């Protein structure tokens, strides 16, 4: 009998369910969209009920696709957007707030006051550079602005935690909410690699321990969920982006930069916690019961990637086709001195500068095509700025790239040209889900395919990057 593993992938724009066999093939898949709203600047919310309904919908569709093969399903992984959070009644499971998306930074001003002068010290403890995308400030905002939660807290029924915890409780019917240690770490309330909340950090952010769920290793007994006529153990809980670097088996190791470029982007390199570059993140991918079972990466983040292109296309009033992007690139090659720099502060910038959101701006007037190149290059430049910090500690020989932006060949080529490294674009659109499935079925790596982009010399691109980096240095120095 073939072994099957189910991965539930709940992301910001959709919920998906995928079933992998032990040869790495996807034998069933379903997707359902989820929406978000922006009730005010810096606020991004989602409906808990809509998210849960979408998960149940994709589970039902996949169960129907599998039919009699559902009996072969051995285990389930639930991977969820890491920094989205809500409040609920821990007994009834009824939501008491909307889901505050990972993109929500509504309590940034409060956080800046709390962490003033302490960012590096907190980064040493948590592995994270404090910012309002993480859960601590969202929890504090809920307590400060929703009086009903104070009553729930005083009665001992309140739970505030990442979305993954609420979904786990809803899908398994568990009496006590729990969360895995990796997602717990994105709240700023745990020490690096820990499987418990830190009282010191709870005191720092004024979060009562009683409102939090229990913390467990990534691979653990998370209960069982109904799948058609069967009950299947939920054996993994983790972040939706945590498994990309693990999806390629043993092919790549510490000499590889892994970039995932979607709404936001990140660059990761497998690295031990004691080697992490300053102002980047120490991000666990898997946290085990024993330290030797844990896996860490150094991570650089770019908060606005595809988001930046969406913003610009709204400003320009048109959506570029692949052909139009190539025409714009040809124009930039003919007129390199006319290509502006773009200050991408549509949202907070991410690492290593950690600048708050500000007014996005071009360095000089330019035509619509050259503006597009400048915005695209600003994402490439931000990834390279983070990569520079990584390779200064641990040299790299290649970039493995995935995510929606990787489908734009110009983006891939610009990364190769600027970095001087070959870019291997993964053709596996399910890389994150596959990485989770491989924790349950190690053979599920399957047959990976890559499209290689070879670096080409580009003095003009290198010069623009140096000018852009100098601009970011000045902004960082100005605070």
C-alpha positions in Angstrom: 0.0 0.0 0.0 1.3 3.5 -0.9 1.9 5.9 1.9 0.2 9.3 1.5 0.6 12.6 3.4 -1.8 15.5 3.4 -0.6 19.1 3.6 -3.0 21.8 4.4 -1.5 25.1 3.3 -3.4 28.1 4.6 -2.0 31.3 3.1 -2.9 35.0 2.8 -4.8 34.6 -0.5 -6.0 31.0 -0.4 -6.3 27.8 1.4 -5.0 24.7 -0.3 -4.9 21.0 0.4 -2.4 18.7 -1.3 -1.8 15.0 -1.0 1.7 13.6 -1.8 2.6 10.0 -2.3 5.9 8.5 -1.1 7.4 9.1 -4.6 6.8 12.8 -4.3 3.9 13.0 -6.8 0.9 15.2 -6.0 -2.0 12.8 -6.3 -4.8 15.2 -5.2 -5.1 19.0 -4.8 -7.7 21.7 -4.2 -7.7 25.4 -3.6 -10.2 28.0 -2.3 -9.7 31.7 -2.2 -9.8 33.8 1.0 -10.2 37.6 1.1 -8.8 40.4 3.3 -9.9 43.9 4.1 -8.1 47.1 5.1 -10.4 49.0 7.5 -7.7 51.6 8.2 -4.1 52.4 7.2 -1.7 49.8 8.4 -4.6 47.5 9.3 -5.2 44.2 7.3 -7.9 41.8 8.6 -9.4 38.5 7.5 -12.4 36.6 8.6 -11.7 33.5 10.8 -15.0 31.9 9.7 -14.1 32.4 6.0 -10.6 30.9 6.5 -12.0 27.9 8.4 -14.7 27.3 5.8 -12.1 27.5 3.0 -10.0 24.9 4.7 -12.9 22.5 5.2 -13.9 23.1 1.6 -10.5 22.0 0.2 -10.4 19.0 2.5 -13.8 17.8 1.3 -12.7 18.3 -2.4 -9.5 16.4 -1.9 -11.3 13.6 0.0 -13.6 13.2 -3.0 -10.7 13.1 -5.4 -8.9 10.4 -3.4 -12.0 8.2 -2.9 -11.0 4.7 -1.7 -7.3 5.8 -1.5 -8.1 7.9 1.5 -7.3 4.8 3.6 -3.7 5.2 2.5 -3.4 8.6 4.2 -1.0 8.3 7.1 -0.6 11.8 8.5 -1.4 15.4 8.0 0.7 18.6 8.1 -0.9 22.0 8.7 1.2 25.0 7.6 -0.1 28.5 8.1 1.0 32.1 7.6 3.3 32.6 10.5 2.5 36.1 12.0 -1.3 36.3 11.5 -3.2 36.3 14.8 -6.6 36.4 16.5 -8.3 36.1 19.8 -10.9 33.5 20.7 -12.7 31.8 23.5 -10.5 28.8 24.4 -13.4 26.7 25.6 -16.0 27.3 22.8 -13.5 28.2 20.0 -15.7 31.2 19.1 -13.5 34.0 17.6 -13.5 37.2 19.6 -11.6 39.2 16.9 -10.8 39.3 13.3 -7.6 37.7 12.1 -5.0 40.4 12.1 -2.9 39.6 9.0 0.9 39.3 9.1 0.8 42.5 7.0 -1.0 44.3 9.8 1.3 46.8 11.6 -1.4 48.9 13.4 0.5 49.0 16.8 3.9 50.0 15.3 4.1 53.3 17.3 3.5 51.5 20.6 6.1 48.9 19.7 8.7 51.5 18.8 8.4 53.0 22.3 8.7 49.7 24.0 11.8 48.5 22.1 13.6 51.8 21.8 17.3 51.2 22.4 16.7 47.5 22.9 16.3 46.1 19.4 19.7 44.4 19.2 19.3 43.0 22.7 15.9 41.6 21.8 17.3 40.2 18.6 19.9 38.3 20.6 17.1 36.7 22.7 14.4 36.1 20.1 16.4 35.8 16.8 14.1 38.5 15.4 14.5 42.2 14.9 11.4 43.6 16.6 8.7 45.0 14.3 5.0 45.2 14.3 4.5 42.4 11.8 5.1 40.0 14.7 2.5 38.9 17.2 3.4 40.7 20.4 2.2 44.2 19.3 -1.0 42.7 17.8 -1.8 41.0 21.1 -1.2 44.2 23.0 -3.5 46.1 20.6 -6.3 43.6 21.0 -6.1 43.9 24.8 -5.9 47.7 24.7 -8.6 48.3 22.2 -11.2 45.5 22.7 -12.7 45.8 26.2 -14.6 42.5 25.8 -11.3 40.7 25.8 -10.4 42.1 29.2 -13.5 40.3 30.6 -12.5 37.1 28.8 -9.0 37.4 30.2 -10.2 37.9 33.7 -12.6 34.9 33.5 -9.7 32.7 32.2 -11.4 31.9 28.8 -9.3 34.1 26.5 -6.8 32.8 24.1 -4.7 35.0 21.8 -2.4 33.3 19.5 -1.3 32.8 15.9 -3.9 31.6 13.4 -2.3 28.2 13.3 -3.3 27.5 16.9 -7.0 28.3 16.3 -7.1 26.2 13.2 -5.5 23.3 14.9 -8.1 23.4 17.7 -11.0 23.8 15.2 -9.9 21.0 12.9 -9.1 18.5 15.7 -11.6 19.4 18.3 -8.8 19.7 20.9 -9.9 21.0 24.3 -6.7 22.9 24.9 -5.2 25.2 22.2 -1.5 24.6 21.3 0.9 26.0 18.7 4.2 24.8 17.3 7.4 26.4 18.5 8.4 27.9 15.1 5.1 29.9 14.8 5.3 30.8 18.5 8.7 32.3 17.8 7.1 34.8 15.4 5.3 36.5 18.3 8.6 37.8 19.8 7.7 35.9 23.0 10.1 33.0 22.9 13.8 32.6 23.0 15.6 31.2 19.9 14.8 27.5 19.5 12.7 27.3 22.7 9.5 25.3 23.2 8.1 27.5 25.9 7.1 31.1 26.4 9.7 33.4 28.0 8.5 35.2 31.1 11.1 37.9 30.5 9.6 38.6 27.1 6.0 38.4 28.3 6.9 41.0 30.9 8.6 43.2 28.2 5.5 43.3 26.1 2.9 43.1 28.9 1.3 39.9 27.7 -0.3 37.7 30.4 0.9 34.0 30.1 -2.6 32.8 30.8 -4.0 33.9 27.5 -1.5 31.9 25.4 -1.7 28.3 24.1 0.8 25.6 25.0 3.9 25.3 22.8 5.0 22.0 21.2 7.8 20.9 18.8 7.1 21.1 15.1 6.6 17.3 14.8 4.3 16.2 17.6 0.8 14.7 18.3 -1.6 17.5 17.4 -4.7 15.4 17.6 -6.7 13.9 14.7 -9.0 15.4 12.1 -11.8 14.0 10.1 -11.0 13.3 6.4 -14.0 11.9 4.6 -14.8 8.7 6.6 -11.4 8.5 8.2 -9.6 10.0 11.2 -6.0 11.0 10.4 -3.4 12.2 12.9 -2.2 15.7 12.6 1.6 15.3 13.0 3.1 18.6 11.9 2.3 22.2 12.6 4.4 24.9 11.1 4.8 28.1 9.1 3.7 28.2 5.5 7.1 29.6 4.3 9.2 27.5 6.7 9.8 24.5 4.5 10.9 26.0 1.2 14.6 25.5 2.0 13.9 21.9 3.0 11.9 21.0 -0.1 15.0 20.2 -2.3 16.2 17.2 -0.2 20.0 16.9 0.3 20.8 18.5 -3.1 21.6 21.9 -1.6 23.0 22.9 1.7 24.8 25.9 3.3 26.3 27.0 0.0 22.9 27.9 -1.4 20.7 31.0 -1.0 17.0 30.2 -1.0 14.8 33.1 -2.2 11.0 33.0 -2.2 9.5 36.0 -3.9 5.8 36.6 -3.7 3.7 39.3 -2.0 6.8 39.8 0.2 10.1 38.1 -0.3 12.8 36.5 1.8 16.2 35.1 1.3 17.4 32.2 3.6 20.6 30.3 4.1 21.0 27.3 6.3 23.2 28.4 9.1 23.8 27.6 12.8 22.4 30.2 15.2 25.8 31.3 16.5 26.9 32.5 13.0 23.9 34.7 12.2 24.7 38.1 10.5 23.7 41.3 12.5 20.4 42.9 11.6 19.1 39.7 9.9 16.9 37.1 11.5 17.7 33.8 13.1 14.7 31.8 11.9 14.0 28.2 12.9 12.4 26.1 10.2 11.9 23.0 12.5 12.2 22.9 16.3 12.5 19.5 17.8 12.4 18.1 21.3 16.2 18.0 21.2 18.4 20.8 19.9 20.0 18.4 17.4 16.6 17.9 15.7 16.1 21.7 15.0 17.0 23.4 11.7 17.8 27.1 11.5 18.3 29.6 8.7 19.6 33.1 8.6 16.8 35.1 7.0 16.6 38.5 5.3 13.1 39.9 4.6 11.7 42.3 2.0 8.2 43.2 3.0 7.0 44.6 -0.3 7.9 42.5 -3.4 5.0 41.7 -5.7 3.1 44.3 -3.5 5.5 47.0 -4.9 4.8 46.0 -8.5 1.1 46.0 -7.8 1.3 49.5 -6.3 3.2 50.8 -9.3 0.9 49.2 -11.8 -2.0 50.9 -10.0 -0.2 54.2 -10.2 0.6 53.6 -13.9 -2.9 52.4 -14.8 -1.7 49.4 -16.6 -0.4 45.8 -16.0 2.7 44.9 -17.9 2.8 41.7 -20.0 6.0 39.7 -20.1 6.7 41.2 -23.5 6.3 44.8 -22.2 8.7 44.0 -19.4 11.3 42.8 -21.9 10.8 46.0 -23.9 11.3 48.1 -20.8 14.5 46.2 -20.0 15.8 46.8 -23.5 15.0 50.6 -23.1 16.9 50.5 -19.8 19.9 48.9 -21.5 19.9 51.6 -24.2 19.4 54.5 -21.7 20.9 53.4 -18.4 21.4 56.9 -17.2 17.7 57.5 -17.4 16.7 54.6 -15.1 15.7 56.1 -11.7 16.1 54.6 -8.3 13.0 53.7 -6.4 12.7 54.1 -2.6 10.4 51.1 -1.8 8.7 52.1 1.5 5.2 51.0 0.5 5.4 49.0 3.8 8.1 48.8 6.4 11.2 47.9 4.5 12.3 44.7 6.4 15.9 43.8 6.9 18.6 44.9 7.2 17.5 48.6 7.5 14.2 48.1 9.3 12.8 51.4 8.2 9.1 52.1 8.9 6.6 52.6 6.0 7.0 55.9 4.3 6.3 57.7 1.1 7.6 55.7 -1.9 9.4 57.8 -4.4 11.5 57.8 -7.6 14.9 59.6 -7.6 14.0 61.5 -10.8 11.2 61.7 -13.4 11.1 58.9 -15.8 8.9 57.2 -18.4 6.4 54.6 -17.3 8.6 51.7 -18.6 11.7 52.9 -16.8 9.6 53.5 -13.6 8.6 49.8 -13.8 12.3 48.8 -14.1 13.1 50.9 -11.1 10.4 49.3 -9.0 11.4 45.8 -10.1 15.1 46.5 -9.4 14.3 47.9 -5.9 13.1 44.4 -5.0 16.2 42.8 -6.5 18.4 45.4 -4.7 16.8 44.7 -1.4 17.3 41.0 -1.8 20.9 41.6 -2.8 21.5 43.9 0.2 20.4 41.0 2.5 22.4 38.5 0.5 25.5 40.6 0.9 25.2 40.2 4.7 24.7 36.4 4.3 27.6 35.6 2.0 30.0 37.8 4.1 29.5 35.1 6.8 29.0 32.0 4.7 29.8 32.1 0.9 27.2 30.9 -1.5 27.5 29.2 -5.0 24.0 29.5 -6.3 20.5 30.9 -5.7 17.4 28.7 -5.7 14.4 30.8 -6.4 10.6 30.2 -6.1 7.4 32.2 -5.7 5.1 34.2 -8.0 7.7 36.8 -9.0 10.1 34.0 -10.1 7.8 33.5 -13.1 9.0 36.8 -14.5 12.2 35.9 -16.4 13.5 39.5 -16.1 13.4 39.3 -12.3 15.4 36.1 -12.3 18.0 37.4 -14.8 18.4 40.7 -12.8 19.1 38.6 -9.6 21.7 36.5 -11.5 23.4 39.6 -13.1 23.6 41.5 -9.8 24.7 38.7 -7.5 27.0 37.0 -10.0 25.5 33.7 -9.0 23.5 31.3 -11.2 19.8 31.4 -10.3 18.1 28.1 -10.4 14.3 28.8 -10.6 12.4 25.9 -9.1 9.6 24.7 -11.4 7.9 23.2 -8.3 5.1 25.5 -7.5 4.3 23.5 -4.4 7.8 23.8 -2.9 6.7 24.9 0.6 4.0 22.2 0.9 6.5 19.6 -0.5 9.0 20.6 2.2 6.3 19.9 4.9 5.3 16.6 3.3 8.9 15.5 3.4 9.0 15.8 7.1 6.3 13.1 7.2 7.4 11.2 4.1 11.2 11.8 3.6 11.1 10.3 0.1 8.5 12.8 -1.1 11.2 15.0 -2.6 10.3 13.7 -6.0 12.0 14.7 -9.2 12.9 18.4 -9.0 13.3 20.5 -12.1 15.1 23.9 -12.4 15.5 26.5 -15.0 19.0 28.1 -14.8 19.7 31.8 -15.4 23.4 32.4 -16.0 24.9 35.7 -14.7 25.8 38.3 -17.3 28.1 41.3 -16.8 26.1 44.6 -16.3 28.1 47.6 -15.1 25.1 49.8 -15.2 23.1 47.5 -13.0 25.9 47.3 -10.5 26.3 51.1 -10.5 22.6 51.6 -9.8 22.8 49.1 -6.9 25.7 51.0 -5.4 23.7 54.2 -5.7 20.6 52.6 -4.2 22.6 51.1 -1.3 24.1 54.5 -0.6 20.6 56.0 -0.5 19.4 53.3 2.0 22.5 53.9 4.1 21.5 57.6 4.3 17.9 56.8 5.2 19.1 54.3 7.9 21.5 56.9 9.4 18.7 59.5 9.5 16.5 57.0 11.4 
